[in-house]
């Protein structure tokens, strides 16, 4: 179950950004705090809140493979700890290889990247332990001197120990960044996850049991929340929209503010859920 924090979220992350122009490698360390008002991805009336602390480290390398192409390698390890629902505590390691290519010349030439990522997740709720594979194709283009956009298409497969948390989703990505001046920029993100989702709820909350009114493809007693709660895998599409602001204080330090709203809609009968996120992140870049 991928965490999407909500409008009560205030995230503080200390990380470092890539510095490919100055050196072929980078190193990132970080810490974060988040608060989630719908950590179980439940429908209205069955939403549980929680907050978590996390830390992570990332190392990467970039090298050219031709006059207009390059290869980026990245390795990231992160972990979080929840205050109330501690069986959602998770440690994750991810390795990614990204081949980047610019077929044209000039300031506004489109840049393409093909990304392959493999990850392993260790949850305190062993039902959720999983391996994850993701393949994405992205296209970045500078539209004007201030505006830059990105489109992406991909697929992610999550194979979990428990079938209910095994998910396959097509990925759609849209991104616009508008530079306000030398130190600030506004950005808009639109992401779609088309395929499957998991919702956890108490079926006894509904007369006759909600489980009888869900077209689910797998289900299991969920050990992460309250006794009597079940997790259901459903065919569903999720839309996530974000609006953010990034402010650079220096070459090394920047602040990022982000508000997001999300909604999952089942393709057949079953519960839909929605929520929102507010986050703040502080980035540090090693020079």
Secondary structure by P-SEA (a helix, b strand, c coil): cbbbbcccbbbbbbbccccccccccbbbbbcccccccccccccccccccccccccccccbbbbbcccccbbbbbbbbbbbbbcccccccbbbbbbbbbbbbbccccccbbbbbbbbbbbbbbbccccccbbbbbbbbbbbbbcccccccccccbbbbbbccccccbbbbbbbbbbbbbbcccccccbbbbbbbcccccccccccccccccccccccccccccccccccbbbbbccbbbbbbbbbbbbbcccccbbbbbbbbbbbbbccbbbbbbccccbbbbbbbcc
